Amino acid sequence: MSDAPPTTGLHHVTNITNDMDAVVEFYEDVLGWHTVKRTQNYDDPGTKHYYFSPTPTGEPGTNVTYFEYENTRGMPGPGASHHFAFGVKDEETLKEWREHLKSHGVRVSDVKDRTYFKSIYFSDPDGLVFELATTGPGFTFDEDEPGSGEIDPFEKGYNN
């Protein structure tokens, strides 16, 4: 184990958009989140920096923020994110979310069984991939000592 000082977990994630109005509409109208702060990027004054959270006050660990840079496009590869996931209580809630997203015209995957959780995938207006994932059964339910070995899900019969 490292002698690094402790952290409390993920504080927030910041993404880049070229259309803040579309992002606001997506978070407020589709996801039902709150816009908890509208400010500027402290390192680049004049650049919009908006904070979104499922809670009205945006406690640390609940925020997704965006900088707005017009006429930009991300590129997949090292240094880029593939997706990020938000948790939901159970599979029934996941199915409710799937229908809700479809009713708002959002293209969404079928429910996927990922062994450690079930999930659905969809994208925001900029193409950033989101996942909604159940909390159970959990990442370590099949290990006596969590993280002690590498597990090949395909060897164990996983079928995507």
C-alpha positions, 0 to 999 in steps of 0.5 A: 500500500502507498504512503500517499495522503488519503483522498475522499473520492471523486470531487467533480468531473469537468467536460468541454462543450461547444454548446452550453445551452444544449448541455443545460437543456439536457441536464435540466430537462432530460436528466432532471438535474439542477444547474447549481452554478453559472460562472467563468473558468478561473484559468480562462476568464470569459469562458463559461463554466457551469455546474450540474448536480442531481442535488439542489446544492451540488455537494462535492462528489455530485457535480459534473461541470462544463467549460464552453469552447466554441468550434472544438471537437474532442478526439478519442485516445490517451488522455480522453475519457471513454465514459462515466457512470452514475449510480441508480438504486436497482434494475427497476430504476434502470428500466425506468430511466431507459424509458424516460430517456427514450421518451425524450428522444435520447438513443439508449442501449438495452440493459446490459448485464456486466456481472458486477452491475447492470447498466444502460448507455447513452450520450449527451449533446456533445457525444459524451457517453454516459452510463447508468449502473446499478449498485449491486451486486458489487465489484468484489462479490466474487473475490475473497480478497478484493483486487488480489488477482485479475479476473477474465470475465469471458473465461467465467462465461460472460457474454456481451 
